[in-house]
Amino acid sequence: MPQGNEVVLYALGLIDTGYRFGGKNPEAGLDCSGMVSYIYEQALGLAIKGSAADIARRGKSVSRSDLRPGDLVFFNTLNRQFSHVGIYLGDERFVHAPSANGRVRIDRLSDRYYSQRFEAARTFFD
């Protein structure tokens, strides 16, 4: 799927970008929703703004087994629904901007921390 691959390529290019709460671009630093908004805007010209929860409300629900590269994965990391978002890469891996360790990085959905907090997946593709 070409759109998803564009999103994934953009996301991989941001690995190691610094984290900043409220950050909306790589120069200033990115938070999780800022990273998703920036990548979708740059890769596809698609404006999806707001918090992780705002983005979750606008996406189309997709089951975990039907995830495709470029889809979004949501987690409850702050005892709040949809408090964290990442971009699915395929192969159980996703890229995200966690505040812990302060860098954009790749993690696995099967990692204990994320598997216990996984909430939903959304797509913005047809």
N, CA, C and O atoms as a printed pandas DataFrame, in Angstrom:
     atom_number atom_name residue_name chain_id  residue_number  x_coord  y_coord  z_coord
0              1         N          MET        A               1    0.839   -1.186    0.000
1              2        CA          MET        A               1    0.000    0.000    0.000
2              3         C          MET        A               1    0.880    1.245    0.000
3              4         O          MET        A               1    1.557    1.524    0.990
4              5         N          PRO        A               2    0.877    1.992   -1.096
5              6        CA          PRO        A               2    1.825    3.106   -1.273
6              7         C          PRO        A               2    1.728    4.189   -0.202
7              8         O          PRO        A               2    2.754    4.683    0.264
8              9         N          GLN        A               3    0.499    4.571    0.201
9             10        CA          GLN        A               3    0.375    5.633    1.211
10            11         C          GLN        A               3    1.024    5.219    2.525
11            12         O          GLN        A               3    1.760    5.992    3.138
12            13         N          GLY        A               4    0.745    4.000    2.947
13            14        CA          GLY        A               4    1.308    3.502    4.194
14            15         C          GLY        A               4    2.817    3.433    4.138
15            16         O          GLY        A               4    3.496    3.738    5.118
16            17         N          ASN        A               5    3.345    3.031    2.988
17            18        CA          ASN        A               5    4.802    2.955    2.849
18            19         C          ASN        A               5    5.440    4.331    2.929
19            20         O          ASN        A               5    6.519    4.484    3.501
20            21         N          GLU        A               6    4.774    5.341    2.355
21            22        CA          GLU        A               6    5.267    6.723    2.453
22            23         C          GLU        A               6    5.364    7.147    3.922
23            24         O          GLU        A               6    6.364    7.716    4.359
24            25         N          VAL        A               7    4.306    6.856    4.660
25            26        CA          VAL        A               7    4.258    7.213    6.078
26            27         C          VAL        A               7    5.393    6.514    6.830
27            28         O          VAL        A               7    6.082    7.136    7.638
28            29         N          VAL        A               8    5.581    5.230    6.564
29            30        CA          VAL        A               8    6.629    4.454    7.237
30            31         C          VAL        A               8    8.011    5.018    6.913
31            32         O          VAL        A               8    8.845    5.165    7.807
32            33         N          LEU        A               9    8.257    5.332    5.647
33            34        CA          LEU        A               9    9.576    5.876    5.275
34            35         C          LEU        A               9    9.841    7.192    5.994
35            36         O          LEU        A               9   10.946    7.423    6.484
36            37         N          TYR        A              10    8.842    8.044    6.057
37            38        CA          TYR        A              10    8.990    9.317    6.773
38            39         C          TYR        A              10    9.269    9.081    8.255
39            40         O          TYR        A              10   10.131    9.728    8.849
40            41         N          ALA        A              11    8.525    8.142    8.841
41            42        CA          ALA        A              11    8.682    7.839   10.269
42            43         C          ALA        A              11   10.097    7.335   10.556
43            44         O          ALA        A              11   10.720    7.752   11.533
44            45         N          LEU        A              12   10.595    6.452    9.719
45            46        CA          LEU        A              12   11.941    5.903    9.936
46            47         C          LEU        A              12   13.003    6.993    9.852
47            48         O          LEU        A              12   14.037    6.919   10.516
48            49         N          GLY        A              13   12.739    7.998    9.033
49            50        CA          GLY        A              13   13.680    9.117    8.909
50            51         C          GLY        A              13   13.749    9.985   10.159
51            52         O          GLY        A              13   14.661   10.801   10.295
52            53         N          LEU        A              14   12.794    9.819   11.076
53            54        CA          LEU        A              14   12.767   10.638   12.293
54            55         C          LEU        A              14   13.315    9.899   13.520
55            56         O          LEU        A              14   13.308   10.446   14.623
56            57         N          ILE        A              15   13.786    8.674   13.337
57            58        CA          ILE        A              15   14.352    7.915   14.459
58            59         C          ILE        A              15   15.447    8.754   15.117
59            60         O          ILE        A              15   16.275    9.361   14.438
60            61         N          ASP        A              16   15.437    8.775   16.430
61            62        CA          ASP        A              16   16.408    9.524   17.244
62            63         C          ASP        A              16   16.135   11.018   17.353
63            64         O          ASP        A              16   16.904   11.735   17.994
64            65         N          THR        A              17   15.051   11.506   16.739
65            66        CA          THR        A              17   14.659   12.902   16.938
66            67         C          THR        A              17   14.304   13.084   18.414
67            68         O          THR        A              17   13.711   12.195   19.026
68            69         N          GLY        A              18   14.662   14.220   18.979
69            70        CA          GLY        A              18   14.412   14.477   20.397
70            71         C          GLY        A              18   12.931   14.624   20.712
71            72         O          GLY        A              18   12.141   15.079   19.885
72            73         N          TYR        A              19   12.573   14.223   21.938
73            74        CA          TYR        A              19   11.201   14.366   22.429
74            75         C          TYR        A              19   11.020   15.745   23.048
75            76         O          TYR        A              19   11.905   16.242   23.745
76            77         N          ARG        A              20    9.875   16.358   22.792
77            78        CA          ARG        A              20    9.479   17.556   23.530
78            79         C          ARG        A              20    7.974   17.577   23.670
79            80         O          ARG        A              20    7.256   17.462   22.676
80            81         N          PHE        A              21    7.484   17.721   24.889
81            82        CA          PHE        A              21    6.039   17.764   25.114
82            83         C          PHE        A              21    5.455   18.904   24.300
83            84         O          PHE        A              21    5.935   20.036   24.368
84            85         N          GLY        A              22    4.415   18.604   23.527
85            86        CA          GLY        A              22    3.798   19.629   22.687
86            87         C          GLY        A              22    4.561   19.896   21.403
87            88         O          GLY        A              22    4.153   20.741   20.606
88            89         N          GLY        A              23    5.673   19.182   21.187
89            90        CA          GLY        A              23    6.518   19.410   20.009
90            91         C          GLY        A              23    5.824   19.003   18.719
91            92         O          GLY        A              23    5.210   17.939   18.644
92            93         N          LYS        A              24    5.925   19.857   17.703
93            94        CA          LYS        A              24    5.205   19.621   16.450
94            95         C          LYS        A              24    6.117   19.485   15.237
95            96         O          LYS        A              24    5.636   19.198   14.141
96            97         N          ASN        A              25    7.428   19.685   15.406
97            98        CA          ASN        A              25    8.344   19.517   14.272
98            99         C          ASN        A              25    9.694   19.007   14.775
99           100         O          ASN        A              25   10.048   19.211   15.936
100          101         N          PRO        A              26   10.447   18.340   13.892
101          102        CA          PRO        A              26   11.695   17.689   14.317
102          103         C          PRO        A              26   12.744   18.668   14.849
103          104         O          PRO        A              26   13.551   18.300   15.703
104          105         N          GLU        A              27   12.742   19.898   14.358
105          106        CA          GLU        A              27   13.748   20.864   14.818
106          107         C          GLU        A              27   13.540   21.196   16.295
107          108         O          GLU        A              27   14.497   21.292   17.063
108          109         N          ALA        A              28   12.278   21.370   16.678
109          110        CA          ALA        A              28   11.965   21.735   18.059
110          111         C          ALA        A              28   11.869   20.503   18.957
111          112         O          ALA        A              28   11.982   20.612   20.178
112          113         N          GLY        A              29   11.662   19.339   18.355
113          114        CA          GLY        A              29   11.374   18.125   19.116
114          115         C          GLY        A              29    9.919   17.747   18.888
115          116         O          GLY        A              29    9.096   18.590   18.530
116          117         N          LEU        A              30    9.612   16.475   19.097
117          118        CA          LEU        A              30    8.266   15.962   18.817
118          119         C          LEU        A              30    7.703   15.231   20.016
119          120         O          LEU        A              30    8.437   14.570   20.750
120          121         N          ASP        A              31    6.390   15.349   20.217
121          122        CA          ASP        A              31    5.735   14.411   21.124
122          123         C          ASP        A              31    4.980   13.418   20.233
123          124         O          ASP        A              31    5.031   13.527   19.008
124          125         N          CYS        A              32    4.284   12.458   20.836
125          126        CA          CYS        A              32    3.721   11.365   20.030
126          127         C          CYS        A              32    2.715   11.863   18.992
127          128         O          CYS        A              32    2.785   11.471   17.827
128          129         N          SER        A              33    1.784   12.720   19.401
129          130        CA          SER        A              33    0.768   13.177   18.452
130          131         C          SER        A              33    1.366   14.186   17.472
131          132         O          SER        A              33    0.959   14.239   16.311
132          133         N          GLY        A              34    2.320   14.976   17.929
133          134        CA          GLY        A              34    3.009   15.913   17.034
134          135         C          GLY        A              34    3.762   15.174   15.943
135          136         O          GLY        A              34    3.785   15.608   14.792
136          137         N          MET        A              35    4.383   14.048   16.311
137          138        CA          MET        A              35    5.108   13.225   15.334
138          139         C          MET        A              35    4.139   12.693   14.277
139          140         O          MET        A              35    4.417   12.781   13.081
140          141         N          VAL        A              36    3.000   12.138   14.715
141          142        CA          VAL        A              36    2.018   11.585   13.785
142          143         C          VAL        A              36    1.491   12.686   12.854
143          144         O          VAL        A              36    1.422   12.492   11.640
144          145         N          SER        A              37    1.123   13.832   13.418
145          146        CA          SER        A              37    0.610   14.948   12.609
146          147         C          SER        A              37    1.643   15.386   11.578
147          148         O          SER        A              37    1.319   15.580   10.406
148          149         N          TYR        A              38    2.885   15.538   12.022
149          150        CA          TYR        A              38    3.963   15.999   11.142
150          151         C          TYR        A              38    4.171   15.006    9.993
151          152         O          TYR        A              38    4.253   15.408    8.832
152          153         N          ILE        A              39    4.255   13.726   10.311
153          154        CA          ILE        A              39    4.520   12.705    9.290
154          155         C          ILE        A              39    3.378   12.623    8.282
155          156         O          ILE        A              39    3.628   12.583    7.078
156          157         N          TYR        A              40    2.138   12.598    8.745
157          158        CA          TYR        A              40    1.001   12.508    7.822
158          159         C          TYR        A              40    0.929   13.737    6.917
159          160         O          TYR        A              40    0.593   13.633    5.737
160          161         N          GLU        A              41    1.250   14.903    7.486
161          162        CA          GLU        A              41    1.253   16.148    6.701
162          163         C          GLU        A              41    2.349   16.112    5.643
163          164         O          GLU        A              41    2.095   16.429    4.481
164          165         N          GLN        A              42    3.563   15.731    6.030
165          166        CA          GLN        A              42    4.700   15.723    5.106
166          167         C          GLN        A              42    4.583   14.626    4.056
167          168         O          GLN        A              42    4.830   14.865    2.874
168          169         N          ALA        A              43    4.206   13.422    4.484
169          170        CA          ALA        A              43    4.196   12.280    3.572
170          171         C          ALA        A              43    2.979   12.265    2.653
171          172         O          ALA        A              43    3.078   11.856    1.496
172          173         N          LEU        A              44    1.820   12.715    3.171
173          174        CA          LEU        A              44    0.581   12.570    2.411
174          175         C          LEU        A              44   -0.184   13.875    2.199
175          176         O          LEU        A              44   -1.179   13.904    1.474
176          177         N          GLY        A              45    0.283   14.959    2.834
177          178        CA          GLY        A              45   -0.461   16.210    2.762
178          179         C          GLY        A              45   -1.776   16.138    3.520
179          180         O          GLY        A              45   -2.704   16.898    3.241
180          181         N          LEU        A              46   -1.856   15.212    4.492
181          182        CA          LEU        A              46   -3.085   14.991    5.257
182          183         C          LEU        A              46   -2.958   15.653    6.621
183          184         O          LEU        A              46   -2.045   15.338    7.383
184          185         N          ALA        A              47   -3.871   16.568    6.931
185          186        CA          ALA        A              47   -3.813   17.276    8.217
186          187         C          ALA        A              47   -4.604   16.504    9.262
187          188         O          ALA        A              47   -5.835   16.487    9.224
188          189         N          ILE        A              48   -3.909   15.867   10.190
189          190        CA          ILE        A              48   -4.588   15.264   11.343
190          191         C          ILE        A              48   -3.923   15.839   12.582
191          192         O          ILE        A              48   -2.815   15.456   12.959
192          193         N          LYS        A              49   -4.630   16.760   13.196
193          194        CA          LYS        A              49   -4.070   17.523   14.311
194          195         C          LYS        A              49   -4.727   17.124   15.629
195          196         O          LYS        A              49   -5.728   16.408   15.662
196          197         N          GLY        A              50   -4.132   17.611   16.708
197          198        CA          GLY        A              50   -4.731   17.409   18.020
198          199         C          GLY        A              50   -3.973   16.383   18.839
199          200         O          GLY        A              50   -2.893   15.929   18.461
200          201         N          SER        A              51   -4.560   16.031   19.962
201          202        CA          SER        A              51   -3.954   15.060   20.878
202          203         C          SER        A              51   -4.103   13.656   20.313
203          204         O          SER        A              51   -4.800   13.447   19.320
204          205         N          ALA        A              52   -3.445   12.700   20.953
205          206        CA          ALA        A              52   -3.594   11.296   20.540
206          207         C          ALA        A              52   -5.074   10.900   20.574
207          208         O          ALA        A              52   -5.551   10.214   19.670
208          209         N          ALA        A              53   -5.800   11.327   21.611
209          210        CA          ALA        A              53   -7.225   10.984   21.726
210          211         C          ALA        A              53   -8.040   11.620   20.596
211          212         O          ALA        A              53   -8.957   10.994   20.065
212          213         N          ASP        A              54   -7.707   12.865   20.227
213          214        CA          ASP        A              54   -8.392   13.531   19.109
214          215         C          ASP        A              54   -8.181   12.742   17.821
215          216         O          ASP        A              54   -9.120   12.516   17.058
216          217         N          ILE        A              55   -6.945   12.328   17.592
217          218        CA          ILE        A              55   -6.603   11.581   16.379
218          219         C          ILE        A              55   -7.339   10.235   16.374
219          220         O          ILE        A              55   -7.842    9.804   15.336
220          221         N          ALA        A              56   -7.399    9.581   17.527
221          222        CA          ALA        A              56   -8.087    8.285   17.626
222          223         C          ALA        A              56   -9.561    8.418   17.258
223          224         O          ALA        A              56  -10.131    7.533   16.620
224          225         N          ARG        A              57  -10.175    9.531   17.664
225          226        CA          ARG        A              57  -11.596    9.731   17.379
226          227         C          ARG        A              57  -11.858    9.895   15.889
227          228         O          ARG        A              57  -12.940    9.555   15.409
228          229         N          ARG        A              58  -10.873   10.415   15.148
229          230        CA          ARG        A              58  -11.081   10.685   13.722
230          231         C          ARG        A              58  -10.730    9.518   12.804
231          232         O          ARG        A              58  -11.210    9.452   11.672
232          233         N          GLY        A              59   -9.894    8.598   13.286
233          234        CA          GLY        A              59   -9.495    7.481   12.438
234          235         C          GLY        A              59  -10.573    6.418   12.357
235          236         O          GLY        A              59  -11.507    6.398   13.158
236          237         N          LYS        A              60  -10.434    5.541   11.385
237          238        CA          LYS        A              60  -11.360    4.425   11.199
238          239         C          LYS        A              60  -10.801    3.226   11.958
239          240         O          LYS        A              60   -9.631    2.878   11.806
240          241         N          SER        A              61  -11.632    2.606   12.766
241          242        CA          SER        A              61  -11.203    1.482   13.592
242          243         C          SER        A              61  -10.720    0.308   12.727
243          244         O          SER        A              61  -11.317   -0.014   11.699
244          245         N          VAL        A              62   -9.631   -0.315   13.170
245          246        CA          VAL        A              62   -9.094   -1.477   12.472
246          247         C          VAL        A              62   -8.635   -2.474   13.545
247          248         O          VAL        A              62   -8.098   -2.077   14.579
248          249         N          SER        A              63   -8.849   -3.756   13.293
249          250        CA          SER        A              63   -8.455   -4.742   14.310
250          251         C          SER        A              63   -6.936   -4.921   14.294
251          252         O          SER        A              63   -6.280   -4.697   13.277
252          253         N          ARG        A              64   -6.403   -5.323   15.426
253          254        CA          ARG        A              64   -4.959   -5.492   15.537
254          255         C          ARG        A              64   -4.438   -6.470   14.491
255          256         O          ARG        A              64   -3.338   -6.289   13.969
256          257         N          SER        A              65   -5.211   -7.498   14.183
257          258        CA          SER        A              65   -4.773   -8.499   13.203
258          259         C          SER        A              65   -4.786   -7.956   11.769
259          260         O          SER        A              65   -4.159   -8.534   10.881
260          261         N          ASP        A              66   -5.498   -6.849   11.545
261          262        CA          ASP        A              66   -5.573   -6.258   10.204
262          263         C          ASP        A              66   -4.673   -5.032   10.038
263          264         O          ASP        A              66   -4.775   -4.325    9.035
264          265         N          LEU        A              67   -3.796   -4.774   11.005
265          266        CA          LEU        A              67   -2.908   -3.614   10.914
266          267         C          LEU        A              67   -2.040   -3.681    9.664
267          268         O          LEU        A              67   -1.525   -4.737    9.297
268          269         N          ARG        A              68   -1.891   -2.525    9.020
269          270        CA          ARG        A              68   -1.006   -2.406    7.861
270          271         C          ARG        A              68   -0.009   -1.287    8.132
271          272         O          ARG        A              68   -0.291   -0.386    8.921
272          273         N          PRO        A              69    1.152   -1.334    7.489
273          274        CA          PRO        A              69    2.138   -0.264    7.686
274          275         C          PRO        A              69    1.515    1.110    7.443
275          276         O          PRO        A              69    0.803    1.325    6.462
276          277         N          GLY        A              70    1.803    2.031    8.361
277          278        CA          GLY        A              70    1.265    3.382    8.270
278          279         C          GLY        A              70    0.022    3.596    9.115
279          280         O          GLY        A              70   -0.359    4.738    9.371
280          281         N          ASP        A              71   -0.626    2.505    9.559
281          282        CA          ASP        A              71   -1.765    2.639   10.468
282          283         C          ASP        A              71   -1.276    3.131   11.831
283          284         O          ASP        A              71   -0.081    3.095   12.126
284          285         N          LEU        A              72   -2.206    3.584   12.643
285          286        CA          LEU        A              72   -1.847    4.129   13.955
286          287         C          LEU        A              72   -2.240    3.169   15.068
287          288         O          LEU        A              72   -3.294    2.535   15.015
288          289         N          VAL        A              73   -1.381    3.070   16.076
289          290        CA          VAL        A              73   -1.644    2.227   17.243
290          291         C          VAL        A              73   -1.711    3.128   18.476
291          292         O          VAL        A              73   -0.905    4.044   18.639
292          293         N          PHE        A              74   -2.685    2.851   19.334
293          294        CA          PHE        A              74   -2.955    3.703   20.495
294          295         C          PHE        A              74   -2.811    2.917   21.788
295          296         O          PHE        A              74   -3.125    1.729   21.859
296          297         N          PHE        A              75   -2.327    3.617   22.805
297          298        CA          PHE        A              75   -2.047    2.993   24.098
298          299         C          PHE        A              75   -2.579    3.858   25.228
299          300         O          PHE        A              75   -2.728    5.072   25.089
300          301         N          ASN        A              76   -2.863    3.204   26.353
301          302        CA          ASN        A              76   -3.227    3.894   27.581
302          303         C          ASN        A              76   -1.981    3.883   28.468
303          304         O          ASN        A              76   -1.728    2.915   29.186
304          305         N          THR        A              77   -1.208    4.970   28.410
305          306        CA          THR        A              77    0.046    5.018   29.169
306          307         C          THR        A              77   -0.029    5.938   30.373
307          308         O          THR        A              77    0.869    5.929   31.215
308          309         N          LEU        A              78   -1.078    6.725   30.466
309          310        CA          LEU        A              78   -1.186    7.698   31.568
310          311         C          LEU        A              78   -2.477    7.484   32.354
311          312         O          LEU        A              78   -3.031    8.426   32.922
312          313         N          ASN        A              79   -2.949    6.242   32.383
313          314        CA          ASN        A              79   -4.257    5.942   32.969
314          315         C          ASN        A              79   -5.348    6.794   32.349
315          316         O          ASN        A              79   -6.304    7.194   33.014
316          317         N          ARG        A              80   -5.185    7.064   31.057
317          318        CA          ARG        A              80   -6.149    7.834   30.279
318          319         C          ARG        A              80   -6.272    7.147   28.929
319          320         O          ARG        A              80   -5.264    6.788   28.320
320          321         N          GLN        A              81   -7.494    6.961   28.459
321          322        CA          GLN        A              81   -7.687    6.346   27.148
322          323         C          GLN        A              81   -6.950    7.110   26.070
323          324         O          GLN        A              81   -6.936    8.341   26.067
324          325         N          PHE        A              82   -6.343    6.384   25.161
325          326        CA          PHE        A              82   -5.677    6.975   23.999
326          327         C          PHE        A              82   -4.689    8.075   24.385
327          328         O          PHE        A              82   -4.680    9.146   23.778
328          329         N          SER        A              83   -3.864    7.810   25.388
329          330        CA          SER        A              83   -2.914    8.841   25.815
330          331         C          SER        A              83   -1.596    8.778   25.051
331          332         O          SER        A              83   -0.761    9.670   25.198
332          333         N          HIS        A              84   -1.391    7.737   24.234
333          334        CA          HIS        A              84   -0.149    7.632   23.458
334          335         C          HIS        A              84   -0.460    7.024   22.094
335          336         O          HIS        A              84   -1.325    6.155   21.976
336          337         N          VAL        A              85    0.253    7.487   21.062
337          338        CA          VAL        A              85    0.029    6.987   19.701
338          339         C          VAL        A              85    1.365    6.723   19.020
339          340         O          VAL        A              85    2.351    7.421   19.254
340          341         N          GLY        A              86    1.372    5.700   18.173
341          342        CA          GLY        A              86    2.543    5.390   17.360
342          343         C          GLY        A              86    2.100    4.992   15.964
343          344         O          GLY        A              86    0.910    4.819   15.699
344          345         N          ILE        A              87    3.075    4.850   15.076
345          346        CA          ILE        A              87    2.807    4.462   13.684
346          347         C          ILE        A              87    3.277    3.029   13.481
347          348         O          ILE        A              87    4.437    2.695   13.722
348          349         N          TYR        A              88    2.362    2.202   13.037
349          350        CA          TYR        A              88    2.675    0.784   12.824
350          351         C          TYR        A              88    3.585    0.609   11.613
351          352         O          TYR        A              88    3.348    1.199   10.559
352          353         N          LEU        A              89    4.635   -0.210   11.773
353          354        CA          LEU        A              89    5.597   -0.437   10.690
354          355         C          LEU        A              89    5.400   -1.781    9.990
355          356         O          LEU        A              89    5.851   -1.977    8.862
356          357         N          GLY        A              90    4.726   -2.695   10.668
357          358        CA          GLY        A              90    4.641   -4.066   10.183
358          359         C          GLY        A              90    5.438   -4.951   11.123
359          360         O          GLY        A              90    6.286   -4.462   11.870
360          361         N          ASP        A              91    5.169   -6.265   11.090
361          362        CA          ASP        A              91    5.990   -7.182   11.867
362          363         C          ASP        A              91    5.955   -6.894   13.364
363          364         O          ASP        A              91    6.968   -7.054   14.045
364          365         N          GLU        A              92    4.781   -6.463   13.897
365          366        CA          GLU        A              92    4.628   -6.175   15.335
366          367         C          GLU        A              92    5.417   -4.950   15.803
367          368         O          GLU        A              92    5.473   -4.692   17.006
368          369         N          ARG        A              93    6.023   -4.194   14.897
369          370        CA          ARG        A              93    6.841   -3.045   15.305
370          371         C          ARG        A              93    6.117   -1.726   15.024
371          372         O          ARG        A              93    5.320   -1.618   14.093
372          373         N          PHE        A              94    6.417   -0.735   15.852
373          374        CA          PHE        A              94    5.844    0.597   15.645
374          375         C          PHE        A              94    6.881    1.647   16.028
375          376         O          PHE        A              94    7.764    1.398   16.848
376          377         N          VAL        A              95    6.757    2.815   15.424
377          378        CA          VAL        A              95    7.647    3.933   15.738
378          379         C          VAL        A              95    6.830    4.961   16.508
379          380         O          VAL        A              95    5.671    5.225   16.186
380          381         N          HIS        A              96    7.457    5.539   17.535
381          382        CA          HIS        A              96    6.719    6.497   18.369
382          383         C          HIS        A              96    7.707    7.428   19.061
383          384         O          HIS        A              96    8.920    7.222   19.026
384          385         N          ALA        A              97    7.149    8.461   19.693
385          386        CA          ALA        A              97    7.950    9.458   20.408
386          387         C          ALA        A              97    7.599    9.362   21.895
387          388         O          ALA        A              97    6.754   10.113   22.384
388          389         N          PRO        A              98    8.249    8.434   22.616
389          390        CA          PRO        A              98    7.951    8.293   24.043
390          391         C          PRO        A              98    8.712    9.345   24.846
391          392         O          PRO        A              98    9.810    9.749   24.463
392          393         N          SER        A              99    8.131    9.785   25.952
393          394        CA          SER        A              99    8.848   10.747   26.795
394          395         C          SER        A              99   10.001   10.060   27.517
395          396         O          SER        A              99   11.017   10.694   27.802
396          397         N          ALA        A             100    9.855    8.767   27.816
397          398        CA          ALA        A             100   10.942    8.023   28.465
398          399         C          ALA        A             100   12.100    7.891   27.486
399          400         O          ALA        A             100   11.904    7.481   26.342
400          401         N          ASN        A             101   13.281    8.228   27.921
401          402        CA          ASN        A             101   14.500    8.214   27.088
402          403         C          ASN        A             101   14.523    9.284   26.003
403          404         O          ASN        A             101   15.534    9.470   25.327
404          405         N          GLY        A             102   13.407    9.981   25.842
405          406        CA          GLY        A             102   13.388   11.209   25.060
406          407         C          GLY        A             102   13.805   11.163   23.609
407          408         O          GLY        A             102   14.349   12.151   23.114
408          409         N          ARG        A             103   13.579   10.058   22.889
409          410        CA          ARG        A             103   13.932    9.986   21.472
410          411         C          ARG        A             103   12.873    9.208   20.711
411          412         O          ARG        A             103   12.272    8.278   21.249
412          413         N          VAL        A             104   12.643    9.588   19.451
413          414        CA          VAL        A             104   11.777    8.790   18.582
414          415         C          VAL        A             104   12.465    7.446   18.372
415          416         O          VAL        A             104   13.648    7.392   18.038
416          417         N          ARG        A             105   11.720    6.367   18.570
417          418        CA          ARG        A             105   12.324    5.034   18.452
418          419         C          ARG        A             105   11.293    3.988   18.039
419          420         O          ARG        A             105   10.094    4.256   17.960
420          421         N          ILE        A             106   11.804    2.787   17.779
421          422        CA          ILE        A             106   10.963    1.648   17.392
422          423         C          ILE        A             106   10.816    0.715   18.582
423          424         O          ILE        A             106   11.794    0.404   19.262
424          425         N          ASP        A             107    9.602    0.274   18.829
425          426        CA          ASP        A             107    9.334   -0.746   19.847
426          427         C          ASP        A             107    8.422   -1.799   19.232
427          428         O          ASP        A             107    7.957   -1.660   18.100
428          429         N          ARG        A             108    8.178   -2.856   20.005
429          430        CA          ARG        A             108    7.328   -3.956   19.534
430          431         C          ARG        A             108    6.003   -3.964   20.295
431          432         O          ARG        A             108    5.965   -3.735   21.504
432          433         N          LEU        A             109    4.915   -4.232   19.563
433          434        CA          LEU        A             109    3.608   -4.353   20.216
434          435         C          LEU        A             109    3.623   -5.493   21.222
435          436         O          LEU        A             109    2.877   -5.467   22.201
436          437         N          SER        A             110    4.458   -6.486   20.993
437          438        CA          SER        A             110    4.503   -7.647   21.888
438          439         C          SER        A             110    5.331   -7.388   23.150
439          440         O          SER        A             110    5.302   -8.203   24.072
440          441         N          ASP        A             111    6.073   -6.265   23.214
441          442        CA          ASP        A             111    6.792   -5.929   24.453
442          443         C          ASP        A             111    5.772   -5.848   25.573
443          444         O          ASP        A             111    4.674   -5.324   25.385
444          445         N          ARG        A             112    6.133   -6.362   26.726
445          446        CA          ARG        A             112    5.168   -6.447   27.818
446          447         C          ARG        A             112    4.505   -5.105   28.139
447          448         O          ARG        A             112    3.285   -5.029   28.285
448          449         N          TYR        A             113    5.314   -4.053   28.246
449          450        CA          TYR        A             113    4.772   -2.737   28.593
450          451         C          TYR        A             113    3.688   -2.326   27.602
451          452         O          TYR        A             113    2.611   -1.895   28.013
452          453         N          TYR        A             114    3.956   -2.452   26.309
453          454        CA          TYR        A             114    3.004   -1.989   25.296
454          455         C          TYR        A             114    1.852   -2.966   25.106
455          456         O          TYR        A             114    0.722   -2.541   24.864
456          457         N          SER        A             115    2.112   -4.255   25.210
457          458        CA          SER        A             115    1.009   -5.207   25.012
458          459         C          SER        A             115   -0.033   -5.053   26.119
459          460         O          SER        A             115   -1.225   -5.244   25.877
460          461         N          GLN        A             116    0.403   -4.711   27.318
461          462        CA          GLN        A             116   -0.545   -4.518   28.423
462          463         C          GLN        A             116   -1.324   -3.216   28.290
463          464         O          GLN        A             116   -2.395   -3.073   28.880
464          465         N          ARG        A             117   -0.802   -2.274   27.527
465          466        CA          ARG        A             117   -1.430   -0.958   27.427
466          467         C          ARG        A             117   -2.069   -0.686   26.060
467          468         O          ARG        A             117   -2.671    0.366   25.847
468          469         N          PHE        A             118   -1.932   -1.647   25.139
469          470        CA          PHE        A             118   -2.509   -1.476   23.802
470          471         C          PHE        A             118   -4.023   -1.295   23.918
471          472         O          PHE        A             118   -4.697   -2.035   24.633
472          473         N          GLU        A             119   -4.543   -0.294   23.199
473          474        CA          GLU        A             119   -5.982   -0.036   23.270
474          475         C          GLU        A             119   -6.708   -0.223   21.961
475          476         O          GLU        A             119   -7.778   -0.831   21.921
476          477         N          ALA        A             120   -6.143    0.290   20.894
477          478        CA          ALA        A             120   -6.884    0.286   19.633
478          479         C          ALA        A             120   -5.946    0.615   18.487
479          480         O          ALA        A             120   -4.824    1.082   18.685
480          481         N          ALA        A             121   -6.436    0.359   17.286
481          482        CA          ALA        A             121   -5.722    0.766   16.082
482          483         C          ALA        A             121   -6.696    1.522   15.190
483          484         O          ALA        A             121   -7.898    1.255   15.177
484          485         N          ARG        A             122   -6.148    2.466   14.451
485          486        CA          ARG        A             122   -6.963    3.270   13.543
486          487         C          ARG        A             122   -6.234    3.391   12.221
487          488         O          ARG        A             122   -5.007    3.314   12.155
488          489         N          THR        A             123   -7.025    3.583   11.158
489          490        CA          THR        A             123   -6.420    3.832    9.853
490          491         C          THR        A             123   -7.017    5.101    9.265
491          492         O          THR        A             123   -8.162    5.458    9.543
492          493         N          PHE        A             124   -6.221    5.768    8.452
493          494        CA          PHE        A             124   -6.690    6.931    7.701
494          495         C          PHE        A             124   -6.649    6.621    6.208
495          496         O          PHE        A             124   -6.769    7.522    5.377
496          497         N          PHE        A             125   -6.478    5.324    5.867
497          498        CA          PHE        A             125   -6.444    4.891    4.477
498          499         C          PHE        A             125   -7.741    4.164    4.153
499          500         O          PHE        A             125   -8.460    3.726    5.052
500          501         N          ASP        A             126   -8.034    4.040    2.862
501          502        CA          ASP        A             126   -9.246    3.317    2.441
502          503         C          ASP        A             126   -9.055    1.821    2.580
503          504         O          ASP        A             126   -9.966    1.051    2.274
